[in-house]
Structures are given as structure tokens and as C-alpha cells.
Amino acid sequence: MTMIDIDTLTEQELHDLNHRVVARLRALRDMRAHVGMLEFHVGERVAFQPPGHRMLQGVLMRYNRKTVTVITDDHGQWNVAPSFLRKVGMATGGDASGTNVVLMAKR
């Protein structure tokens, strides 16, 4: 690892270094969120518990940049970080899950 003596840097160089560090930290956070999203699939039933709420269940509807969109059984829409989700089961047509999602067979 390259060591940087920040005591010798100018103010402009410190600002540039700060921007590079912040950009790298954001990239690492985004990669972690992406890896977490790969554990879940659109149409999959998931559960999560928001602070101050009961456990909610719903269907994962789409991937966002750092979160996924979940439509809950009571028709609420939540953007949730993948680290807060757990799998419940797959939504299928004709079950009593309360969703309108029907998985279609591939041709």
C-alpha cells in the first residue's frame, strides 16, 4: 500500500484527495448493495421490518441503484436496502398470498 504524507499536501491536493476517497467509499457501498441485491429476484416474496412497524411481507418488484422496491401485501410501496430483507417464498398465481403477481413459465 502506498503511504501518503498528508502533512506535505497543499490545500488543493487535500481537497482532491478527499474527493477521491469519498468517490471510492461510494463505489464500495454501491458494490455491496449490488451484491446484496443479487440474492433476491423480481417476483420473490420477501419480509422486512421497518423501525417502529410490524414485520411486513410483500413482493420484490424492481431493482433500484441501492435499494429494491417492494410492494407489501397491504399494497404499500417501500424502497428497502437488500441487507434488511429476508426471503419468505415465491409468489405464485392462485395462492393466498394476497398479491397480484403471477409468474409466467418461460417458453
GIZI-V432709 format. One record per helix or strand of 2 or more residues. SS is the DSSP state (alpha for helix, beta for strand). FROM is the first residue (numbers start at 1). LEN is the number of residues. If there is no record, write none. Layout:
SS,FROM,LEN  SS,FROM,LEN
This chain:
alpha,6,3  alpha,11,27  beta,44,5  beta,56,8  beta,68,5  beta,77,4  alpha,82,3  beta,86,5
